[in-house]
Amino acid sequence: MITLDSFSSLGEPQRELIEDIRAGRTPHAVLLTGIAGTGKRTLARLLACALLCTDTGNKPCMQCKGCRRAQAMTHPDLLLPDVKEKDRTIKVDDLREIIRALSYHASEGTRRVVLIENAQRMTAQAQNALLKSLEEPDAETVFLLTASGETGLLPTVRSRCRVVRVQPWSEEKIVSALMSRGMDASRARELASLCGGSLGAAVDMDGDETYFALREACGQSFFSVRGMQDVPVVSALLKDKKDSADEILTILELKIREYLVYSLGAGKRPDPLPKGACIENWENAPSRSIENVMLALLESRKYRASNVSWQAIAEKLLYIISEEITP
């Protein structure tokens, strides 16, 4: 079972945040960022449980009424935007009930938690509507936001939050977590080597052959560009992948991160890409160039949330890769 202690061992920023909250030094707003699948949502929900826990011992106890209701997302003092799963953006209307509730005191106890997952999906109007509460926080409200990257958030929102980047999991920790779920050791090691430090991605991969097919398509498209002349041909390979666009962007982000860490001398050589991929270009690319591609990828997620066509997003990314990675 993943606990707050699991996240404490991943890095100093998480450990300090968890210790502060357990000690009562709770920041009024926290923004958890990081690549997809590193557990931002899980960490945010565990922190919500800790903040609403009624036990006097180590929080969260996960046994008291407060923890159980927070875990089930039914606690009256856990405020969530009214967003449907299919919605790509979080609008002002989706926050209306939260904004109304903030004018009253907590229903139970002395604290309430506003939890906004995928906060980068908030429209500018929604962020501005929330800004007053962030600027003039009351003592009993804590905001917990998660976001894949910070580019979709207004600087005024980011500046009023304690930003904590959730670190990727080590292969060793991912193997251990997967085996605790009943997975055999060899399968756990295989997935841990492919998921780029994302426990969520490893869990999603298990038993999903679609993932491996998308990984193959990703390698044969985004990682096979040798120059601008290849972009139209490669783009055509992605034309029918619209329904899998978000999964492809996640796979791409994980792999680009591997090359970025490798270029900085802070990680092992990435596992080979599918046949036809330009491995040597990526292995020899300057870290700054890989960073530029990563920034473009994060911008692509913003475009997806704004309903820009998948073909336009893919082609722009391909052109940037051809400019930054091709010698």
C-alpha positions in Angstrom: 0.0 0.0 0.0 1.3 3.4 -1.0 1.5 5.8 2.0 2.9 9.3 2.7 6.1 7.6 3.9 6.4 6.1 0.4 6.6 9.7 -1.0 8.8 10.9 1.8 11.6 8.6 0.6 11.4 9.9 -3.0 13.0 13.3 -2.4 13.6 16.2 0.0 10.8 18.5 -1.3 8.1 15.8 -0.7 9.6 14.9 2.7 9.7 18.5 3.9 6.1 19.1 2.8 4.8 15.9 4.5 6.7 16.7 7.7 5.4 20.3 7.7 1.8 19.2 7.3 2.1 16.5 10.0 3.7 19.1 12.3 0.9 21.6 11.7 3.0 23.9 9.6 0.6 23.6 6.7 1.0 26.0 3.7 -2.2 27.6 2.6 -1.7 26.4 -1.0 0.4 23.5 -2.5 1.0 22.9 -6.2 2.2 19.4 -7.0 3.8 19.1 -10.4 5.7 16.5 -12.3 5.5 14.0 -15.2 2.4 11.9 -15.6 2.2 8.9 -13.4 4.5 9.9 -10.6 1.7 9.9 -8.1 0.7 13.5 -7.9 -3.0 12.7 -7.5 -2.3 9.9 -5.0 0.0 12.2 -2.9 -2.6 15.0 -3.0 -5.4 12.7 -1.8 -3.2 11.3 1.0 -2.4 14.9 2.1 -6.1 15.6 2.1 -6.7 12.6 4.3 -3.9 13.8 6.6 -5.4 17.3 6.8 -8.9 15.9 7.6 -7.7 13.1 9.9 -9.2 13.2 13.4 -6.7 10.8 15.0 -4.2 12.3 17.5 -1.3 10.1 16.3 0.6 10.0 13.0 -1.6 11.4 10.2 -3.3 10.1 8.2 -4.4 7.1 10.2 -6.7 5.9 7.3 -9.0 4.4 10.0 -10.9 7.3 11.4 -14.1 8.7 10.0 -12.3 11.7 8.5 -9.8 9.6 6.7 -12.3 7.2 5.4 -14.6 9.9 4.0 -11.7 11.9 2.5 -10.5 8.7 0.8 -13.9 8.1 -0.6 -14.1 11.8 -1.7 -17.3 12.2 0.3 -16.0 14.4 3.2 -18.2 17.6 3.4 -15.0 19.7 4.0 -13.2 18.2 0.9 -14.2 20.6 -1.9 -13.8 19.4 -5.5 -14.6 21.1 -8.8 -17.8 19.8 -10.5 -16.0 18.4 -13.6 -17.0 15.5 -15.8 -14.4 12.9 -16.8 -14.9 13.8 -20.5 -14.4 17.6 -19.9 -11.0 18.9 -21.2 -11.2 22.2 -19.3 -12.2 23.3 -15.8 -14.4 26.3 -16.2 -15.6 29.0 -13.8 -19.0 27.3 -13.5 -17.2 24.1 -12.4 -15.8 26.0 -9.4 -19.0 27.8 -8.5 -19.8 25.6 -5.6 -16.3 25.8 -4.2 -16.3 29.6 -4.4 -19.7 29.7 -2.6 -18.6 27.3 0.1 -15.5 29.3 0.9 -17.7 32.1 2.2 -18.8 29.8 5.1 -16.9 28.0 7.8 -15.9 24.3 7.7 -18.8 21.9 8.2 -16.9 19.7 10.5 -13.8 20.3 12.6 -11.7 23.4 11.9 -10.3 22.8 8.4 -11.4 22.2 4.9 -9.4 21.2 1.8 -9.9 22.4 -1.8 -8.6 19.7 -4.1 -8.1 20.6 -7.8 -6.5 17.8 -9.9 -5.1 18.7 -13.3 -5.2 22.3 -12.4 -3.5 23.2 -15.7 -6.9 22.5 -17.3 -8.5 25.5 -15.5 -9.4 28.3 -18.0 -7.9 31.7 -17.3 -11.3 32.9 -16.1 -11.5 30.0 -13.6 -8.0 30.7 -12.3 -8.8 34.3 -11.8 -12.0 33.5 -10.0 -9.9 31.3 -7.6 -7.2 33.9 -7.3 -8.9 36.0 -4.6 -9.1 33.1 -2.3 -5.4 32.3 -2.9 -4.5 35.9 -2.3 -6.5 36.3 0.9 -6.5 32.8 2.4 -8.5 32.1 5.6 -6.9 30.1 8.3 -9.1 27.0 7.9 -8.7 26.5 4.2 -5.9 24.6 2.4 -5.6 24.4 -1.4 -4.1 21.3 -3.0 -3.5 21.5 -6.7 -1.9 19.0 -9.1 -0.6 19.7 -12.6 1.5 18.1 -15.3 3.9 21.0 -15.8 3.2 24.6 -14.9 2.8 26.2 -18.3 -1.0 26.1 -18.1 -1.2 28.0 -14.9 -1.1 31.8 -14.5 2.0 33.2 -12.8 -0.2 34.8 -10.2 -1.6 31.4 -9.3 1.8 29.7 -9.2 3.4 32.4 -7.1 0.8 32.0 -4.3 1.5 28.2 -4.0 4.2 26.2 -2.5 5.4 24.4 -5.6 6.7 20.8 -5.1 7.9 18.7 -8.0 7.0 15.1 -7.4 10.1 13.1 -8.3 10.0 10.0 -10.5 10.2 6.7 -8.7 13.4 4.6 -8.9 13.2 1.3 -10.7 13.9 -0.4 -7.4 10.9 1.3 -5.7 8.6 0.6 -8.7 9.6 -3.1 -8.7 8.8 -3.3 -5.0 5.5 -1.5 -5.4 4.4 -3.7 -8.3 5.4 -6.9 -6.4 3.4 -5.7 -3.4 0.4 -5.8 -5.8 1.0 -9.5 -6.5 3.1 -9.1 -9.8 5.9 -11.5 -10.3 9.4 -10.2 -10.1 10.4 -10.5 -13.8 7.3 -8.7 -15.1 7.8 -6.0 -12.5 11.4 -5.4 -13.5 10.4 -5.3 -17.2 7.7 -2.6 -16.6 10.0 -0.7 -14.2 12.6 -0.4 -17.0 10.0 1.0 -19.4 7.9 3.4 -17.4 10.5 6.2 -17.0 10.0 6.5 -13.2 6.2 6.6 -13.4 4.5 4.1 -11.2 1.2 5.0 -12.7 2.5 4.2 -16.2 3.8 0.9 -15.0 0.4 -0.1 -13.5 -1.4 1.0 -16.7 1.0 -1.0 -18.9 0.4 -4.3 -17.1 -1.8 -6.4 -19.2 -2.4 -3.6 -21.7 -0.8 -4.6 -25.0 -2.2 -1.4 -26.5 0.4 0.5 -24.6 3.2 -1.5 -26.2 1.7 -0.9 -29.7 1.5 2.9 -28.9 5.1 2.8 -27.7 6.1 1.2 -31.0 4.2 3.9 -33.0 5.8 6.6 -30.9 9.3 5.3 -31.6 8.6 5.0 -35.4 7.2 8.6 -35.6 8.5 11.2 -33.1 11.8 9.4 -32.7 12.4 8.6 -36.3 12.6 12.2 -37.8 15.9 12.9 -39.5 15.0 16.3 -40.9 12.1 18.6 -41.8 11.6 16.6 -45.0 10.4 13.6 -42.9 7.7 15.5 -41.1 4.8 15.2 -43.6 5.5 11.4 -44.0 5.8 10.8 -40.3 2.8 13.0 -39.5 0.7 10.7 -41.7 1.5 7.8 -39.4 -0.1 9.6 -36.5 -3.2 10.7 -38.3 -5.4 7.9 -37.0 -4.0 8.1 -33.5 -6.3 10.9 -32.3 -8.1 8.8 -29.7 -4.8 7.7 -28.2 -3.2 11.2 -28.3 -3.0 11.7 -24.6 -1.4 8.3 -24.1 1.1 9.0 -26.9 2.1 12.3 -25.3 2.6 10.5 -21.9 4.8 7.9 -23.6 6.7 10.6 -25.4 7.2 12.6 -22.2 8.6 9.6 -20.3 11.1 8.8 -23.1 12.2 12.4 -23.6 12.8 12.7 -19.9 15.1 9.6 -20.0 17.2 11.2 -22.7 17.3 14.5 -20.8 18.5 12.9 -17.7 21.1 10.9 -19.7 22.3 14.1 -21.5 22.9 15.6 -18.1 25.0 12.7 -17.0 22.5 11.8 -14.2 21.1 8.6 -15.5 21.7 5.4 -17.4 21.6 5.1 -21.2 17.9 4.8 -22.2 16.7 1.4 -23.4 16.7 1.0 -27.2 13.8 2.5 -29.2 12.0 0.5 -31.9 13.7 -0.2 -35.2 14.0 2.9 -37.5 14.4 5.3 -34.6 17.3 7.8 -34.7 18.9 6.7 -31.4 22.2 8.4 -32.1 20.6 11.8 -32.7 18.8 11.7 -29.3 21.8 10.3 -27.4 24.1 13.0 -28.8 21.6 15.9 -28.6 22.6 18.8 -26.2 20.5 18.9 -23.0 19.3 22.3 -23.9 17.8 21.0 -27.2 16.0 18.2 -25.3 14.7 20.7 -22.8 13.2 22.7 -25.6 11.4 19.6 -27.0 10.1 18.9 -23.5 8.8 22.4 -23.1 7.1 22.1 -26.5 5.5 18.8 -25.3 4.1 20.4 -22.2 2.7 23.2 -24.4 1.1 20.4 -26.5 -0.8 19.3 -23.5 -2.2 22.8 -23.1 -3.2 22.8 -26.8 -5.0 19.4 -26.2 -7.0 21.0 -23.4 -8.0 23.8 -25.7 -9.2 21.3 -28.3 -6.6 22.1 -30.9 -6.6 19.4 -33.6 -4.3 16.4 -32.9 -2.8 16.6 -36.4 -1.7 20.2 -35.8 -0.2 19.4 -32.4 1.7 16.4 -33.7 3.1 18.3 -36.7 4.3 21.2 -34.6 6.1 18.8 -32.2 7.6 16.9 -35.2 9.0 20.2 -36.6 10.4 21.2 -33.3 12.1 17.8 -32.9 13.5 18.1 -36.5 15.0 21.5 -35.6 16.3 20.7 -32.1 17.4 17.0 -32.3 18.5 16.6 -35.9 22.2 17.5 -36.3 
